[in-house]
Each structure stands twice: as structure tokens, then as C-alpha cells.
Amino acid sequence: MNKLHNILIIILIMCFSLFAYSCASNKTTANKDLRALSANRLIREVEDNNFTYNEFQTKFSAKVKTEDANLSLKGQLRMKNDSIVWLSVALPVGLEVVRAMITRDSVFVINRTEKTYMKESIKNFKQLPSPIADLKFIQAILVGNDITLKNGDKYHSEIIDKMYKLQTINEINKMLYVQPENFRIRKCDLQEISENGMKLELNYDNFERFDGKLLPTNINLTISEKPEFNISISYSNVLINTEQDYKFSVPKKYDRVK
């Protein structure tokens, strides 16, 4: 896999991010004080408290850890709901190294360092577990939502570690941990059911309120697969429902790679 694909995978992983051990308030709740809820009731509460927007913009800083390197990055993330994810990634000195755009059916990446670009169908990323290679899923993860709760899977609910837990086992073993005080997702574990299945652990932290809804501004993702890696992302200067620019043009001298 060439460097451009490696960077793309990092970018896509930044677009799959969910949760850790803190919450939007200092309120704590013992397991014995929580009222048991059915899985269907808990799913309704989670969906009612999803973070909603038409357009979304934020600056971010990110730390990427792999077996071979540690990277510090910064950039901007812009999204139009159900339409576009736009990402600009820069080195700490401010030089843009990658620009990416994800639409409903395609992924575009410009590698400024190597003067190359890529255009691929989003369906070609078969190394990513389904339904991750999907625009709606990516956008949901970036704001702490879950759009897969009504896909026909049967869920089991219980109370564990002072949180509600939703679990289903299908092609992917999925566990969601939900904060009882606001029904926002704090942690998600995804495990492919196969001998060498990919495992993702996603954590949300430091929730802030925008337009009456809670947004996690710290996101951490760990993928337990060879090679293992971790991405920690922090949002700042968040803007909601402000019209954004999604410029994406490839310089004529850049070569296309696959």
C-alpha cells in the first residue's frame, strides 16, 4: 500500500470516531439508582438526543500513533448533512499535506507532498468493516451519533459501569455504552465476527452544547489489528449551520494513483 493510501486510511479513521471515561456533567449515578430500560426504549432515547445539524465546521488537532510513528496534525473538518465530508490536514507548522472529500459514492484525496491524487468509489474500501464505508455512518460517528440502531438487529440492554449498555451480535459484535443523564453515546466497541476480524474501540469525551444539543469535542479511536494504531482528535471553534465552502480542485500537474 503506498503512502497516499496510508494517509487516506488515517483520514477515514478520523471519520469514524466514538468515546472514553468522562461526560458532559459531573453528575454520577450508581448502578442501583438507574432504572432498567428496554432496548427499544433506550434506542428511542438515544435517537431523540442525537446531535443534529445542516452544516458543521470545526478546527481540530489530532495525534496519530502507530507501531512505526507518532504524528501530530491539525486541520479543518466541514460537513453538509447527508452530502459531503470535507477535510484539510496540515502539519503543526500550518502546511497542508492532505485534502480529502467524501461524498455519498466517492472518496477524493489530494496528497500535496507527493503531488498525487486519488479518486475511488467508497465501496472499494473493502478492508473496512461494513457499514463503515458509508457517508451517513461517517458523519454520524464524527458527531457522536449512531444511525444503525434501526437496521433490524436485535439488541439486549443492561446496566453496567453506571451506564446503559446496548449490545447486538450479527456480522459485527457491537456494544454501545450510553450516559444515563443525557442519553449520549460515550463508548462503542465494534468487533468483526471472524478469525482475524478488525476490532474498533471508540470513545467520546468533553461534551459541549451547541444549539441545544451535546457534541463530543474529544474523540479517541483505537484499532486492534496489525498494525495497531490510535487516533485522538480534539475539536475547537465549532460552527453549526453556517454556510461553508467545500472547494476541491486537483492541480493539473498532479498524477492520479490507485
C-alpha positions in Angstrom: 0.0 0.0 0.0 1.5 3.3 -1.0 1.9 6.4 1.3 -1.2 8.0 -0.2 -3.4 5.1 0.7 -1.9 5.0 4.2 -2.8 8.7 4.7 -6.3 8.0 3.3 -6.9 5.3 5.8 -5.8 7.6 8.6 -8.2 10.2 7.3 -11.1 7.8 7.0 -10.4 6.6 10.5 -10.6 10.2 11.7 -14.1 10.0 10.2 -15.0 7.0 12.4 -14.7 8.3 15.8 -16.7 7.5 19.1 -15.8 7.9 23.2 -13.8 7.4 26.9 -14.3 7.9 30.6 -16.0 11.2 31.2 -19.2 13.0 30.5 -21.0 16.3 30.0 -21.6 17.0 33.6 -20.1 16.0 37.0 -23.2 14.0 37.9 -22.5 10.4 38.8 -25.1 7.7 39.1 -24.8 4.3 40.8 -26.0 1.2 39.0 -28.6 0.7 41.7 -30.1 4.2 41.1 -30.6 3.6 37.4 -34.0 2.4 36.2 -33.8 -0.5 33.8 -35.0 0.4 30.3 -35.9 -1.9 27.4 -33.6 -1.9 24.4 -36.4 -0.3 22.3 -36.9 2.5 24.9 -33.2 3.1 25.2 -32.8 3.3 21.4 -35.6 5.9 21.2 -33.9 7.9 23.9 -30.5 7.8 22.1 -32.0 8.8 18.8 -34.0 11.7 20.4 -30.7 13.1 21.8 -28.7 12.8 18.6 -26.7 15.8 17.6 -28.4 17.4 14.6 -27.1 19.9 12.0 -27.4 21.0 8.4 -23.8 22.2 8.1 -20.9 21.6 10.5 -17.4 23.1 10.7 -14.6 22.7 13.2 -10.9 23.1 13.6 -9.2 20.1 15.1 -5.9 18.8 16.4 -5.0 15.2 16.2 -2.4 12.7 17.5 -1.9 9.5 15.5 0.1 6.6 17.0 1.1 3.6 15.0 3.7 0.9 15.6 6.2 2.9 13.5 5.5 6.5 14.2 3.7 9.2 16.2 2.2 12.1 14.3 0.8 15.4 15.4 -1.6 17.0 12.9 -4.2 19.8 12.7 -6.8 20.9 10.2 -10.4 21.7 9.4 -13.4 19.5 9.1 -16.5 20.6 7.3 -19.7 18.6 6.7 -23.0 19.1 4.9 -25.5 16.6 6.3 -26.1 13.6 4.1 -23.9 15.1 1.4 -20.2 15.9 2.0 -17.4 15.4 4.4 -14.5 17.8 3.6 -11.2 17.5 5.4 -8.0 19.5 5.3 -5.0 18.1 7.2 -1.9 20.1 7.9 1.4 19.7 9.8 1.8 21.7 13.1 3.6 24.4 11.2 0.5 25.0 9.1 1.4 23.5 5.8 -1.5 21.5 4.2 -0.4 18.0 3.4 -3.7 16.3 2.5 -7.1 17.4 1.4 -9.9 14.9 1.2 -13.6 14.9 0.3 -16.1 12.1 0.9 -19.4 12.1 -0.9 -22.2 9.5 -1.0 -20.4 7.4 -3.5 -16.8 8.6 -3.8 -13.6 9.4 -1.9 -11.2 12.0 -3.2 -7.7 12.7 -1.8 -5.0 15.2 -2.7 -1.5 14.4 -1.5 0.3 17.8 -1.6 3.7 16.2 -0.5 3.8 13.7 -3.4 1.8 15.8 -5.9 -0.7 13.0 -6.5 -4.4 12.5 -6.1 -6.8 9.6 -5.8 -10.5 9.2 -6.8 -12.2 6.0 -5.7 -15.6 4.6 -5.1 -16.3 4.4 -1.4 -17.3 0.8 -1.9 -13.7 -0.1 -2.8 -12.6 0.2 0.8 -13.4 -3.4 1.5 -10.7 -3.7 4.2 -13.1 -1.6 6.4 -15.9 -3.4 8.1 -19.4 -2.7 6.8 -21.2 -0.4 7.3 -18.2 1.9 8.0 -17.6 2.7 4.3 -20.8 4.8 4.2 -21.1 8.6 4.2 -24.0 8.7 6.7 -22.2 6.4 9.1 -19.0 8.5 8.9 -20.9 11.7 9.5 -22.8 10.2 12.4 -19.6 9.0 14.1 -18.0 12.4 13.8 -20.7 14.0 16.0 -21.3 11.1 18.3 -24.5 9.7 16.8 -25.4 6.1 15.7 -27.6 5.6 12.6 -27.5 1.8 12.7 -29.8 1.3 15.7 -32.9 0.6 13.5 -31.3 -1.7 10.9 -33.2 -4.8 12.0 -30.7 -6.0 14.5 -32.0 -7.3 17.9 -30.4 -5.5 20.9 -30.0 -6.5 24.5 -30.0 -3.8 27.2 -28.4 -3.8 30.6 -26.8 -1.5 33.2 -23.1 -1.8 33.6 -20.4 0.6 35.0 -23.0 3.3 35.8 -24.1 3.4 32.1 -26.7 1.8 29.9 -25.3 -0.8 27.6 -26.8 -1.9 24.2 -25.4 -5.0 22.5 -26.1 -6.9 19.4 -24.2 -9.7 17.6 -24.5 -10.1 13.9 -21.7 -9.9 11.4 -20.3 -7.4 13.8 -20.4 -7.7 17.6 -21.5 -4.2 18.7 -21.6 -2.7 22.2 -22.8 0.9 22.9 -22.4 2.5 26.3 -24.9 5.3 26.9 -24.7 8.1 29.5 -27.9 7.9 31.7 -28.1 11.7 32.4 -28.4 12.7 28.7 -28.5 9.5 26.6 -25.5 10.4 24.6 -23.2 7.6 23.5 -19.9 7.6 25.4 -18.3 4.5 24.1 -18.7 2.0 21.2 -16.9 -1.3 20.6 -17.1 -3.0 17.2 -15.7 -6.4 16.6 -15.9 -8.3 13.3 -17.0 -11.9 13.8 -14.2 -13.7 12.0 -10.9 -15.3 12.9 -8.9 -12.2 12.2 -11.7 -9.7 12.5 -10.9 -6.0 13.0 -11.8 -4.5 16.4 -12.5 -0.8 16.9 -12.8 0.9 20.2 -14.2 4.4 20.0 -14.6 6.9 22.9 -16.2 10.3 23.3 -15.3 12.9 25.9 -15.7 16.6 26.8 -19.3 17.2 25.6 -20.3 20.8 24.9 -23.7 22.1 24.0 -24.4 23.7 20.6 -27.9 24.8 19.5 -29.3 22.9 22.5 -27.6 19.6 21.6 -24.5 17.9 23.1 -21.4 17.4 20.9 -18.3 15.4 22.0 -15.3 17.6 21.4 -12.7 14.9 22.2 -12.7 11.7 20.2 -10.5 8.7 20.5 -10.2 5.7 18.3 -8.1 2.5 18.7 -8.0 -0.2 16.1 -6.6 -3.5 17.4 -5.3 -5.1 14.3 -1.8 -5.5 12.9 -0.5 -2.9 12.6 -2.3 -1.3 15.6 -2.9 2.4 15.7 -4.7 5.0 17.7 -6.1 8.4 16.8 -7.1 11.1 19.3 -8.9 14.2 18.0 -9.9 17.4 19.7 -12.4 19.9 18.2 -12.3 23.7 18.6 -14.1 26.7 17.1 -17.2 24.7 16.2 -19.7 26.4 13.9 -23.2 24.9 13.4 -25.5 25.7 10.4 -23.2 28.3 8.9 -22.8 28.1 5.1 -19.5 26.5 4.3 -17.2 26.4 1.3 -16.2 22.9 0.0 -13.5 23.8 -2.6 -11.8 20.8 -4.0 -9.7 21.1 -7.2 -6.8 19.0 -8.3 -3.7 20.8 -9.8 -3.2 19.8 -13.4 0.4 18.5 -12.8 -0.7 16.0 -10.1 -0.7 12.3 -11.1 -3.6 10.0 -10.3 -2.8 7.0 -8.3 -4.9 3.9 -7.3 
